[in-house]
Amino acid sequence: MTDTIDPKDYLTMIQTAAKVGCTRRSLYRIIDRLGVSRICTTAFGRRLVHKSMLPLIKAEYAPMGSERRHEIALVAGKAGGTAKARNRAKA
């Protein structure tokens, strides 16, 4: 018994980005965060995303102006931006 891939069940990266509503670069970042082997399949040298993974990718995407994007920026802002103050304190 051989495993076959039904092309109707998979999307290319461009098609996936269009369905999610993000850029391809944002899509690659999301997939890297979620785990490439979990989300993508490689066939004929191309990354393909199974359609069942779309809700997971959409949940991870935070568009500009969204509340989730704001929360991420607050957390990232608290962690960074203190290097200059620490260097001044050392000097």
C-alpha positions in Angstrom: 0.0 0.0 0.0 1.5 3.4 -1.0 0.7 6.7 0.5 -0.5 9.2 -2.0 -0.8 13.0 -1.6 -4.0 14.4 -2.9 -3.1 17.9 -4.3 -6.6 19.2 -3.3 -5.7 18.8 0.4 -2.6 21.0 0.2 -1.9 24.7 -0.4 1.3 26.3 -1.6 2.9 29.0 0.6 1.4 31.8 -1.7 -2.1 30.3 -1.5 -1.8 29.8 2.3 -0.6 33.4 2.8 -3.6 34.7 0.8 -6.0 32.6 2.8 -4.6 33.8 6.1 -4.3 37.4 4.9 -0.6 37.8 5.7 2.6 38.2 3.7 4.7 35.2 2.8 7.5 36.3 5.2 5.0 36.5 8.0 3.7 33.0 7.1 7.3 31.6 7.2 7.8 33.2 10.6 4.5 31.6 11.9 5.5 28.2 10.6 8.9 28.4 12.1 7.3 29.3 15.5 4.8 26.5 15.3 7.3 23.9 14.0 8.0 23.3 10.3 7.7 19.5 10.5 4.3 19.8 12.2 2.8 22.3 9.7 4.5 21.7 6.3 5.2 18.8 3.9 7.9 19.1 1.3 7.1 17.7 -2.1 9.0 18.3 -5.3 11.2 20.9 -3.6 8.2 23.0 -2.4 6.7 23.5 1.0 3.0 22.5 1.1 0.6 23.2 3.9 -2.3 20.9 4.6 -5.6 22.7 4.6 -6.4 21.3 8.1 -3.5 23.5 9.5 -5.1 26.8 8.4 -7.0 27.4 11.7 -3.8 26.9 13.6 -1.9 29.3 11.4 -4.7 31.9 11.6 -4.8 31.7 15.4 -1.0 32.4 15.5 -1.2 35.4 13.1 -1.5 38.8 14.8 -2.2 41.5 12.2 -1.2 45.1 12.7 -3.7 47.0 15.0 -5.0 43.8 16.6 -5.2 43.4 20.4 -2.9 40.4 20.3 -0.3 42.3 18.4 -0.5 45.1 21.0 0.0 42.5 23.8 3.0 41.0 22.1 4.5 44.4 21.6 4.1 45.2 25.3 5.8 42.0 26.4 8.6 42.5 23.9 9.0 46.2 24.9 9.4 45.3 28.6 12.2 42.8 27.8 14.2 45.1 25.6 15.4 48.7 25.5 17.4 48.6 28.8 20.9 48.0 27.4 21.8 51.7 27.2 20.8 52.3 30.8 22.7 49.2 32.0 25.8 50.3 30.2 25.6 53.8 31.7 25.2 52.4 35.1 28.3 50.3 34.6 30.4 53.2 33.4 
